């Protein structure tokens, strides 16, 4: 009986800490960063762990990738319209759609960017939480 309870607790803890499943048509930040030129200028659907707070606007491969801090491979910066409040999505797994660019124009300032690669969000298409 004791081993059954331990197994049950382990299963519950594993399911709580597991990364949500992305939809089959969504890319990840590492996929986009590996194929930048192929997706440059295109509208893309991306799954990842979002940071949206002062000087931290990015979509990460996972929470673990954020903790490791591999900016070049595992993160894509987000340009968020001023009218969009994304604080609800901070430190949560999301799917979002936007225009992917390899590098913002020279006159673009993105405080809190995690990488040169960027997804430009549209006010009409906010991120969606993934459970």
Beta strands, then each sheet from edge to edge (+ up, - down):
strand 1: 27-28
strand 2: 43-53
strand 3: 56-60
strand 4: 75-79
strand 5: 92-101
strand 6: 118-121
strand 7: 128-129
sheet 1: 1+ 2+ 3- 4+ 6+ 5- 7+
end
